[in-house]
Amino acid sequence: MELSEIRKEIDGIDSSLVKLVTERLKRSLDVAKVKCEGTINPTVYVKEREDEILERLTAGLAESEAKAVVEVYKKLLVNSRALQYVYAVDNEKVSLDEDELTSDPETNTFTTLVCQGIEGAYSSIAAREFIKKGGERYIKFVKNFEDVFKAIDDDTLGVLPLENSTAGSVGEVYDLFLKYGLYIVKSYDLSIRHCLLANKDATLDSIKSVTAHPQALMQCSSFIVERELNMVNAVNNAVASKEVSESGRVDIAAISAKENAKLYSLKVLSEDINNSLMNTTRFVLVSNKLMVPKSGGKVSLVFSLENSSGTLANVLNIFSAYSLSMSKIESRPLESEKWAYRFYVDIEGNIRDRKVRAMLYQLKKELPFVRLLGSYDAVE
């Protein structure tokens, strides 16, 4: 048989498969209609039923054939369930715990923003961006990230760094979201331009050590290594600037924002010492209430999985089934279990959207742990 004839037969088989897949999806919708009759939060995923289907379809097949059938059908079953979940949402048969917490962020009447550090810290710069269009607000400073979470209440929102484009995520902040059960309500991408700040009599040649937050030291590692400087960790960069100023020393400099030169009577020895001039930190505004914009934005969530083969691939298939764009996925180890992880995901969308609501409902029904971290947009 020639290649053209083989391909013609394959095309015919594909046409038949498309018709059968379409019919199967229609039957899945029929199942959804039956399950949703008079039922709130229907059970769509029945693992035993799907295992039975896969076992029946692969009976008597060679190992390679069985593997291919399982891979194809798992994808088909995920898409079938997605159709059923969307049907349940469309017919108001789904009630999410988050519904009663959702409000429009523009109606929020908070009076205070709390951030880690002191005046001049990048967090304080981001805080002013969050409130520049919101009228008079008071900025309160605390010692560490956990103190920010502790200070948040109905009148107080927190400002926290979530990730940096060159140094990665701030793991401590992610962990604290789970400990305190709070929500992201806005984000702001702050361009980071690190400068070397020192006392007035210092020179580049006199500097032997630099002090800054560990993330800033990491972001300026090339400059530090080239000049063979000692590194001194600080609580944050503004605190480092203040400490250098108070020391009066000419052998130590702070890595910090240029604004801190004026604030702490320092001079700029060198500008833009970042490894990357594209260095950006994403800051988030954090509330004890879930506040969702009316349209657009980003959804952040965290989930954990059973520690078995293929579970992450199955979850990625769920995101794919809803055609939702994933902009980030990152794992963090679980302290309570060896070689187990939580996964943090960002997707484009809004939990007011039917597909996003259906996806969140599906994840909550099918995974051991899921928590929405926020549905929000960015400060323009």
N, C-alpha and C positions, 0 to 999 in steps of 0.2 A: 504494500500500500504506500502511495506517495504521500509526502508531507502535506500537500494541499488537501488531500482527501481526509487525512487524519484531522487536520484543523477544521474542516467542514463538519466532521462528526462531533468534535468538541463544541463547536458553535451551536449545533443542534441540542446537545446535552445541556449547555448553558441556558439556552432559551427555555428548555423544560424546567430546569432548576429555578429560574426566575419566577415562573408561573407558580411552582409549588411553594417557594418561599413566601411569595405574596399571599397565597391562600393560607399558609400556616400563620402568618402575621394577622390575617383577618380573624382566624379562629382564636388567636390570643386575645384580640379585642372582645370577642364574644365571651371569653372566660372572664375578662375584666368586668363586663356588664353584669354577669351573674354574681361575681364576688362583691360588687359594689351595691347590690340591691339592699337598701336599708342598713348598710354597714358603714361605720366611720372607721377610718384607718384599716382598710382591709389587708389581709395577709396575701401578698402576691408570690413571694419566694417560698417554695416548699422544696427544701433540699432533697428530701427522700424521693420526691416525684422526679426531679431532674436527674438524680443519680440513676434511677430506674430507667429513664429514657436512654441515657448514655450507655448503660450496661446492655440494654436490649439491642441498640443500634450497632454495637461493636462485637456482639457475640459471633464467634466463628471467624472474625477477621484476623489477618496477619497483624503483627505488632505495628508495623509502619502505617498500615491502612487504618487501624484503630486509632492511632495517635492523630492522624489527619482528620478523621471523622470527629473526634472529641474536640479538637481545636475549632473546627468549623461550627459545630453545634453549640459549643459554649458561647461563642460570639452571637449566634442566632438566638439562643435562650436569653442572653443579656438584653438584646434588642427587643425581644418579645416582652420581657418584664418592664422595660422602659416604656413601651407603649401602654401597658396596663397602669403603670404609676401615673403617667400623664393623663390618662383617662380619669383616674381617681381624683386628680387635682382639678381637672376641668369640670368635673361634676360635684365639686365641693365635698368630696368624701375623705379629704385629708386634713387633719388638724395638727399643725406643728406647734411645739412648745414655744417657739420663738414668736408666734403670731401675737400673743398678748403683750410682748415687750416692744413691738415695732412701733416707732413713731417717726415723724418727719424731723430730721435734725435741725431744720431751720426754725422750729418752734422751741428749741431748747433754750433755757434761761440760766445757764451756768454763769457764775460770777468769778470763778477762780480757776486758773490753770496751775498745776503743780508739775515741776520738773526737777530732775536730779542735777545737782551742782550748784553753781553760783552765777551771778550776772556775767554774761559773756560766753557761757558754755554754748555749744552748738544747739543743745536742747532749748535754751532760752531764745536763740535766734529763730528756731523753728516755731516756738510758742508764739512769737510775735507775728509770724506769718499766718498762724491759725486764727489769730484774733484781730488782724488788721482791718477786717471788714465787719467785725462783730461788735463794735462799740467798746465801751470802757470795760476792761478786765484786769484783774489783779493776778500777778505771777508770783507764786510761792516756790521757794527752793527747799529741797530736802537732800539728805546725805546720799542715798543710794536708790537703785531701781525699785527695790521692794517697798521702800518708804513711799514712792510715788503711788504704787498700787494701794497701799494702806490708806492713803490720804483721799482717795477718790470717793465722792459721795454724790448726792443729788445735785449739789451746787458746785462741785469741783470735778474737773476733768484732768486727766494726766497727759503729759507729752513724753513719749519714749522713742528711742532709736530702735528700729526693728532689723534693719540690714544695711550693709554697705556694699557698694558695687565692686569693691576690690577686696575687702577683708571678710565679706560674707555676713551671715546672720548673727545677731546678738542672742545667743542661746539662752542666756539667763532670762531675758525678757519673754521669750516664747514659753519657757517653763512657768514663769509667774502668771501668765494668762490662764493656765490650767489651775494653778493653785488658788487664784482669786476669782475666777469665773467672770471676768470683765470682757468688754467688747471694743473693737476698733470701730470708730465712727467717721474718721477722716484720715487722709494720708497727705504727706507733703515731701517731695523730693528736694533735699537741700544740697546744693553744690558745695562740696567741701574743698576749700583752698587753704591748706595748712601753711602757716608761716613760722619762721624761727624768730622768737621774741626774746630779748635779753635786756639787761640793765644798760644804762647810757654809756658806761665806760667799757663795755664788752666789745670784742671784735670776733669775727669768724674764727680767727686763729686762737683766740683765748678760750673758746668754748671746748670743754672736754666731755661734758655730759648733757643729755637732753632728758626732759621730763614731760610726760603726757599720759593720757589714758592709753592702755595697752593697744587698743584698736588704732589709735593715731600713730603710735610707734610702728605698728605693723604696716600702716599705709605709707609711711615715710622710710621704710627699711633701706632702700637704695641710698638715700642721702646719708643716713646714719652709718651704714657700713662703709661707704666711700670715705667718710671723714673719721672713721674709727672712733665713734662716740660711744660713751657708756649710756645705757638706758635706765631710766628711773621711772617706775610706774607711779601714776597719780590717779586720784579718784576721777577726775576729768580734766580737760584741757584748760578750762578757765581757772580751776583750783591750781593747776600747775603754774599758770601765769602769775597768779597772786603770790604763790610761794616763792617763785623766782624774784619777784619784785621785793618782797619782804626780806629776802636773804641778803640782798645787796651784792651778791657774788657776781664775778665776771667770767667764771669758768663753767657756768650752767645756764642753759636756755630752755625755754618752753616751746613746745610745738602747739600752736593754737590758732584761732581765728585772728585776722588782722585787727578786728574791733577791740581785742583785749590789750593791744599796745596802748591805746588811749586810756582805757579803763584802769590799767594798772601801772601807768607811767613807765612803759617799756618802749624799746625801739625795735624796728623790724630789721633783722640782719639778713634775712633771705625770704623771698616770697615763692609760693607755689612749689613747695618741696615734696609734694605728693609723688608717689611712684607713677600714678596716672593722673593726668589732668582731667579725666572724665570721672574722677572720684565723686560719688554721690551717696548720701545717706538718706534712707527713707525713714522719716519720723511718722508716728501715728498718734492720733488723738484718741484717748481711751475713756470710756464711760462705763458706769454700772448699769446702763440701759442699752439695749439694742436699738439704734436709730438708723433708719434705712432711707436713702434718697429715693425719690419717686421713680427714677429711671437710671439706667446705665450703672457704671461703676465696676467694682471688684468684690468678689466673695472670697473670704479666707476661712479655712476650716482645718481641723486636725482630726485624724482618725488613727486607730490601731487595728492590727490584723491578727488573725490566728497565725501562729508560727509554723506554717506548712508551705509546701511547694506550690507556686502558681497563684498565691492569694493576691499579691500586688498586681500581677497581670490582669486578674479578674476585675479589680477595682478600676484599673486604667481603661478596661473595656467599658465600664459603666460610664465614665466621663465621655468616652468616644461615642457611646450610644446616643447621647444627648447633643452631640456636635458642639460641645462647650470647649472654648479655648483655654487651655491650662498654661499659665504664665510662670508657674513655679511649683516644684515639688522638692521637699527636703525632709530627711529623716533625722530624728533625735532619739538616742538610746533610752530605753525604759530603765529606771533605777531598780525597779522591783523584779526584773526578769532578765536573765542572761541572754544576750543576742536577740533581744526583742526591741522593736522600735515603734515610735509614733511617727506619722507622716503629716507634714504641714503642706497644704496645697493652696494656691491662689488660682482662681478662674475668673474670666471676664464674665460679668453678669450681675444680676440683682435678684434677691430672694423673692421679690414681688413677681418675677417672671415665672410662668407656669413650668417651663422646663427645669429651671434651677430648683424650684420648690419640689418638683417630682424627683430630681436627682438627690436632693438632701433627704427626702423621705425614704428613698430607696437605700441610701447609705445607712441611715439610722436603723432600718429594718434588717439589713443584711450584714452589718459589721458589729464587732463586739463593743466598739466605742467610737462615737462621732461627736464632735462639738463644733458649732459654728462660732468663729472668732469675730466675724463682722461682715456686713454687706455695706459698702461705703464707696465714696468717690474721693478724688484728690482735690486739694486746694489749687485753684488755677494760678 
